[in-house]
Amino acid sequence: MAATEITSSEYIQHHLTNMTFGKLPDGSWGMAQSAAEAKAMGFWAIHLDSMFWSIGLAAIFLFFFMKAAKKASAGVPSGVVNFCEWIIEFIDTSVRGSFSHKNAMVAPLVLTVFAWVFLMNLMDLVPVDLIPRIAAEIGGLMGADPHHVYFKVVPSTDPNVTFAMALGVFILILFYSIKIKGMGGFIGELTGMPFETKNPLLKPIFMVINLVLEGVNLIAKPISLSLRLFGNMYAGEMIFILIALMYSGGVLLGTFGGALQFVWAVFHILVITLQAFIFITLTIVYLDMAHSEHH
């Protein structure tokens, strides 16, 4: 953060702005120096902090489970191996309970999504000023204005990340819907329900109505996946930021803010776990629906 005093609104905006790389107003490419400049960069801008943390956390997950897999044996598991087996058993139970078909890809996919979303959400428990301040100091040493160094550490508070994950699931839904049911069956599913008729005059009208209704239902799946995760994590991060503002209000208010932050952090452990669980549960249900043929 900058050495000069900033207002509460500037503090909040600073913490909610991504480190954005894109096309600047003069036509060159570089880092955005303000939230407005980042917004003006448009579709081709890249949120470097979201990319860094999401890819980095995925690498940590893969490394962690790879080490556990190498240590696994027929004996009684302990330590890291026991923890990984507990997670795998939890995922296996969740898949068996909601997925009624056979697909060897689903369980590994759900395990990856759960661990990835959980780790991204877990970054919300890192003190809100810690890593951004370190990034600002590093930026200052490199000649940048520390106040213009933005660095968000919770990837799931970036809608681009949550929409990208939901889009990946949506592509799988479309793929398996067409693979299992065929293109004709998939289109028939979209146009044949919920209204059915044998009247040849009403059938085209009903097909159009069904297509609109089922199309909205289909598109709502990735939107609900992404917005639910984004909205909950964004709100949680906002509360942490608002509590952090209390530290500037004196010793008494700062002490109360510290206690409040601890209570919210403990409660937030449940929130970040629940959001990861909801994401995989909906993923399993949507994939199960994609595998099911309706007659």
C-alpha positions as CSV (number, residue, x, y, z in Angstrom):
1,M,0.0,0.0,0.0
2,A,1.1,3.6,-0.4
3,A,2.9,5.5,2.3
4,T,0.3,8.3,2.0
5,E,-3.0,8.2,3.8
6,I,-5.9,6.8,1.9
7,T,-9.7,6.8,2.5
8,S,-11.7,3.8,3.4
9,S,-13.3,3.6,0.0
10,E,-9.9,3.7,-1.7
11,Y,-8.6,1.0,0.7
12,I,-11.6,-1.2,-0.2
13,Q,-11.3,-0.6,-4.0
14,H,-7.6,-1.3,-3.8
15,H,-8.2,-4.7,-2.3
16,L,-10.9,-5.6,-4.7
17,T,-8.9,-4.7,-7.9
18,N,-6.9,-7.4,-9.7
19,M,-3.4,-7.0,-11.0
20,T,-4.4,-6.6,-14.6
21,F,-2.3,-6.7,-17.7
22,G,-3.7,-5.5,-21.0
23,K,-3.9,-2.8,-23.7
24,L,-3.4,0.7,-22.3
25,P,-5.1,3.8,-23.6
26,D,-2.0,4.8,-25.6
27,G,-2.1,1.5,-27.5
28,S,0.8,-0.1,-25.6
29,W,0.5,-3.2,-23.4
30,G,1.2,-3.0,-19.7
31,M,-0.1,-3.1,-16.2
32,A,-3.2,-1.2,-15.2
33,Q,-2.6,1.7,-12.8
34,S,-6.2,2.1,-11.6
35,A,-9.4,0.2,-11.4
36,A,-10.9,2.3,-14.2
37,E,-7.9,1.6,-16.4
38,A,-8.2,-2.2,-15.7
39,K,-11.9,-2.1,-16.6
40,A,-11.1,-0.2,-19.9
41,M,-8.7,-2.9,-21.0
42,G,-11.7,-5.1,-22.0
43,F,-12.0,-8.8,-22.7
44,W,-8.3,-9.5,-23.6
45,A,-7.0,-8.3,-20.2
46,I,-5.4,-10.9,-18.0
47,H,-5.7,-11.0,-14.2
48,L,-2.2,-12.0,-13.4
49,D,-2.8,-12.5,-9.6
50,S,-5.8,-14.8,-10.3
51,M,-3.7,-16.8,-12.8
52,F,-0.7,-17.0,-10.5
53,W,-2.7,-18.2,-7.4
54,S,-5.0,-20.6,-9.3
55,I,-2.3,-22.3,-11.2
56,G,0.1,-22.3,-8.2
57,L,-2.6,-23.9,-5.9
58,A,-3.3,-26.5,-8.6
59,A,0.4,-27.3,-8.7
60,I,0.4,-27.7,-4.9
61,F,-2.5,-30.0,-5.0
62,L,-0.9,-32.2,-7.7
63,F,2.4,-32.3,-5.9
64,F,0.8,-33.1,-2.5
65,F,-1.2,-36.1,-3.9
66,M,1.7,-37.3,-6.1
67,K,3.9,-37.5,-3.0
68,A,1.1,-39.4,-1.2
69,A,0.6,-41.8,-4.1
70,K,4.3,-42.6,-4.0
71,K,4.2,-43.4,-0.3
72,A,1.0,-45.5,-0.5
73,S,1.4,-49.1,0.4
74,A,-0.7,-52.1,1.4
75,G,0.0,-51.5,5.1
76,V,-1.8,-49.2,7.5
77,P,-1.7,-45.6,6.1
78,S,-0.4,-42.8,8.3
79,G,0.2,-39.0,8.0
80,V,-0.2,-37.5,4.6
81,V,-1.3,-40.8,3.0
82,N,-4.1,-41.3,5.5
83,F,-5.3,-37.7,4.9
84,C,-5.3,-38.2,1.2
85,E,-7.2,-41.5,1.5
86,W,-9.7,-39.8,3.7
87,I,-10.4,-37.2,1.0
88,I,-10.6,-39.8,-1.7
89,E,-13.0,-41.9,0.3
90,F,-15.2,-38.8,0.9
91,I,-15.2,-38.0,-2.9
92,D,-16.0,-41.7,-3.7
93,T,-18.9,-41.7,-1.3
94,S,-20.2,-38.4,-2.8
95,V,-20.0,-39.7,-6.4
96,R,-21.6,-43.1,-5.6
97,G,-24.4,-41.3,-3.8
98,S,-25.3,-39.0,-6.6
99,F,-23.9,-40.5,-9.9
100,S,-25.9,-43.5,-11.0
101,H,-23.9,-44.4,-14.1
102,K,-20.5,-45.7,-14.9
103,N,-17.8,-43.2,-15.9
104,A,-14.2,-43.6,-14.7
105,M,-13.6,-39.9,-15.3
106,V,-16.1,-38.5,-12.9
107,A,-14.5,-39.3,-9.5
108,P,-11.0,-37.9,-10.5
109,L,-12.7,-34.8,-11.9
110,V,-14.7,-34.3,-8.7
111,L,-11.6,-34.8,-6.6
112,T,-9.6,-32.3,-8.6
113,V,-12.4,-29.7,-8.6
114,F,-13.1,-30.1,-4.8
115,A,-9.4,-29.8,-3.9
116,W,-8.8,-26.9,-6.3
117,V,-11.9,-24.9,-5.2
118,F,-11.1,-25.6,-1.5
119,L,-7.5,-24.4,-1.8
120,M,-8.6,-21.2,-3.7
121,N,-11.2,-20.5,-1.0
122,L,-8.7,-21.2,1.7
123,M,-6.7,-18.2,0.6
124,D,-9.5,-16.1,2.1
125,L,-8.1,-16.9,5.5
126,V,-4.8,-15.2,4.8
127,P,-4.7,-11.7,6.4
128,V,-6.1,-9.3,3.8
129,D,-3.1,-6.9,4.0
130,L,-0.3,-9.4,4.3
131,I,0.4,-10.5,0.7
132,P,-0.8,-7.3,-1.0
133,R,1.6,-5.3,1.2
134,I,4.5,-7.6,0.3
135,A,3.6,-7.2,-3.4
136,A,3.4,-3.4,-3.0
137,E,6.8,-3.3,-1.3
138,I,8.3,-5.5,-4.1
139,G,6.7,-3.2,-6.7
140,G,8.1,-0.2,-4.9
141,L,11.6,-1.6,-5.1
142,M,11.1,-2.2,-8.8
143,G,10.2,1.5,-9.3
144,A,6.4,1.2,-9.3
145,D,4.0,3.3,-7.2
146,P,3.1,1.0,-4.4
147,H,-0.5,2.4,-4.3
148,H,-0.9,1.2,-7.9
149,V,0.3,-2.3,-7.2
150,Y,-2.9,-4.5,-7.0
151,F,-2.7,-8.1,-5.8
152,K,-5.8,-10.2,-4.9
153,V,-5.0,-13.5,-3.3
154,V,-8.4,-15.3,-3.5
155,P,-8.9,-16.5,-7.0
156,S,-12.5,-17.6,-6.3
157,T,-13.4,-13.9,-5.7
158,D,-12.6,-13.3,-9.4
159,P,-15.7,-14.2,-11.6
160,N,-13.4,-15.0,-14.5
161,V,-12.0,-17.9,-12.5
162,T,-15.4,-19.3,-11.3
163,F,-16.9,-18.9,-14.7
164,A,-13.9,-20.7,-16.3
165,M,-14.4,-23.6,-14.0
166,A,-18.1,-23.7,-14.5
167,L,-17.6,-23.5,-18.3
168,G,-15.3,-26.5,-18.1
169,V,-18.1,-28.5,-16.4
170,F,-20.6,-27.2,-18.9
171,I,-18.6,-28.4,-21.8
172,L,-18.5,-31.9,-20.2
173,I,-22.3,-31.7,-19.8
174,L,-22.7,-31.0,-23.5
175,F,-20.2,-33.6,-24.5
176,Y,-21.7,-36.5,-22.5
177,S,-25.3,-35.4,-23.3
178,I,-24.5,-35.8,-27.0
179,K,-22.3,-38.9,-26.6
180,I,-24.8,-40.8,-24.5
181,K,-28.0,-39.7,-26.2
182,G,-26.8,-38.8,-29.7
183,M,-27.3,-35.4,-31.3
184,G,-30.9,-36.3,-32.1
185,G,-31.7,-37.5,-28.6
186,F,-30.1,-34.3,-27.1
187,I,-32.1,-32.0,-29.3
188,G,-35.2,-34.1,-28.7
189,E,-34.7,-33.7,-25.0
190,L,-34.5,-30.0,-25.3
191,T,-37.6,-29.7,-27.6
192,G,-39.7,-32.6,-26.3
193,M,-40.2,-31.6,-22.7
194,P,-41.9,-30.5,-20.5
195,F,-44.9,-30.0,-22.8
196,E,-45.9,-32.9,-25.1
197,T,-48.6,-33.3,-27.6
198,K,-49.6,-35.6,-30.5
199,N,-51.4,-32.8,-32.3
200,P,-49.4,-32.1,-35.4
201,L,-50.5,-28.4,-35.4
202,L,-49.5,-27.8,-31.8
203,K,-46.3,-29.8,-31.9
204,P,-44.1,-27.2,-33.6
205,I,-45.3,-24.5,-31.1
206,F,-44.6,-26.8,-28.1
207,M,-41.2,-27.6,-29.5
208,V,-40.3,-23.9,-29.6
209,I,-41.6,-23.3,-26.1
210,N,-39.8,-26.4,-24.8
211,L,-36.5,-25.3,-26.5
212,V,-36.8,-21.9,-24.8
213,L,-37.5,-23.3,-21.4
214,E,-34.9,-26.1,-21.5
215,G,-32.4,-23.8,-23.1
216,V,-32.7,-21.4,-20.2
217,N,-32.4,-24.4,-17.8
218,L,-29.3,-25.6,-19.6
219,I,-27.5,-22.2,-19.6
220,A,-28.5,-21.6,-16.0
221,K,-26.3,-24.6,-14.9
222,P,-22.8,-22.9,-15.5
223,I,-24.2,-19.6,-14.4
224,S,-25.5,-21.0,-11.1
225,L,-22.2,-22.9,-10.5
226,S,-20.0,-19.8,-11.1
227,L,-22.1,-17.1,-9.4
228,R,-22.9,-19.1,-6.3
229,L,-19.2,-19.6,-5.6
230,F,-18.1,-16.1,-6.6
231,G,-20.9,-14.4,-4.7
232,N,-20.2,-16.2,-1.4
233,M,-16.5,-15.8,-1.6
234,Y,-16.6,-12.2,-2.6
235,A,-19.0,-11.4,0.3
236,G,-16.7,-13.2,2.7
237,E,-13.6,-11.3,1.5
238,M,-15.5,-8.0,1.7
239,I,-16.3,-8.7,5.3
240,F,-12.7,-9.4,6.1
241,I,-11.7,-6.1,4.4
242,L,-14.4,-4.2,6.4
243,I,-13.2,-5.7,9.6
244,A,-9.6,-4.8,8.7
245,L,-10.7,-1.1,8.5
246,M,-11.5,-1.2,12.2
247,Y,-7.8,-1.4,13.0
248,S,-7.4,2.2,12.0
249,G,-10.1,3.3,14.5
250,G,-7.9,3.2,17.7
251,V,-6.9,0.6,20.2
252,L,-10.4,-0.3,21.5
253,L,-12.0,-0.6,18.0
254,G,-8.9,-2.4,16.7
255,T,-9.0,-5.0,19.6
256,F,-12.7,-5.6,18.9
257,G,-11.9,-5.9,15.2
258,G,-9.3,-8.5,16.0
259,A,-11.7,-10.6,18.0
260,L,-14.4,-10.2,15.3
261,Q,-11.9,-11.3,12.6
262,F,-11.0,-14.4,14.6
263,V,-14.7,-15.3,15.0
264,W,-15.4,-14.7,11.3
265,A,-12.3,-16.7,10.2
266,V,-13.5,-19.7,12.3
267,F,-17.0,-19.5,10.8
268,H,-15.5,-19.0,7.3
269,I,-13.7,-22.3,7.5
270,L,-17.2,-23.9,7.3
271,V,-18.1,-21.5,4.5
272,I,-15.1,-22.3,2.2
273,T,-15.6,-26.0,2.8
274,L,-19.3,-25.9,2.1
275,Q,-18.9,-23.9,-1.1
276,A,-16.4,-26.5,-2.4
277,F,-18.8,-29.3,-1.5
278,I,-21.8,-27.5,-3.2
279,F,-19.7,-27.0,-6.3
280,I,-18.8,-30.7,-6.6
281,T,-22.3,-31.8,-5.7
282,L,-23.9,-29.8,-8.5
283,T,-21.2,-31.0,-10.8
284,I,-22.0,-34.6,-10.0
285,V,-25.7,-34.0,-10.4
286,Y,-25.4,-32.2,-13.7
287,L,-23.1,-34.9,-15.1
288,D,-25.6,-37.6,-13.9
289,M,-28.4,-35.8,-15.7
290,A,-26.2,-35.6,-18.9
291,H,-25.8,-39.4,-18.7
292,S,-29.5,-40.1,-18.2
293,E,-31.7,-40.8,-21.1
294,H,-35.3,-39.5,-20.9
295,H,-38.0,-41.5,-22.6
